[in-house]
Amino acid sequence: MRRKLRSSVWALMGLLFALAVPACSMTETRELPEPRSGVVSDLAAFEAFIAQAPRPEAFREVYPDVMLILPGEVATREFRTDNSRFFADLDAEERIIGGSFQ
């Protein structure tokens, strides 16, 4: 009986630890690059930023002059060639994981 209780306590502690570890990683803070005014001209730096899966707030902070269009938002479809409007793809945690300039 005592052995069974002890193993149950260890199993419960392991489960709590396994649940706590992802919660720690969700609170990590990422250092954002300096804000970049104007349209996107350095595509390599932009793609490196998007590879970090930023939240929309971080995107707007780093690229304040680029119009961010999220899924479900209504936007016109005029033709732009200056990388001033980015249609984002989001993951389940609402982080930007890709998209395209239009």
Rosetta blueprint (number, residue, H / E / L):
1 M L
2 R H
3 R H
4 K H
5 L H
6 R H
7 S H
8 S H
9 V H
10 W H
11 A H
12 L H
13 M H
14 G H
15 L H
16 L H
17 F H
18 A H
19 L H
20 A H
21 V H
22 P H
23 A H
24 C H
25 S H
26 M H
27 T L
28 E L
29 T L
30 R L
31 E L
32 L L
33 P L
34 E L
35 P L
36 R L
37 S L
38 G L
39 V L
40 V L
41 S L
42 D L
43 L H
44 A H
45 A H
46 F H
47 E H
48 A H
49 F H
50 I H
51 A H
52 Q L
53 A L
54 P L
55 R L
56 P H
57 E H
58 A H
59 F H
60 R H
61 E H
62 V H
63 Y L
64 P L
65 D L
66 V L
67 M E
68 L E
69 I E
70 L L
71 P L
72 G L
73 E L
74 V L
75 A L
76 T L
77 R L
78 E L
79 F L
80 R L
81 T L
82 D L
83 N L
84 S L
85 R E
86 F E
87 F E
88 A E
89 D E
90 L E
91 D L
92 A L
93 E L
94 E L
95 R L
96 I E
97 I E
98 G E
99 G E
100 S E
101 F E
102 Q L
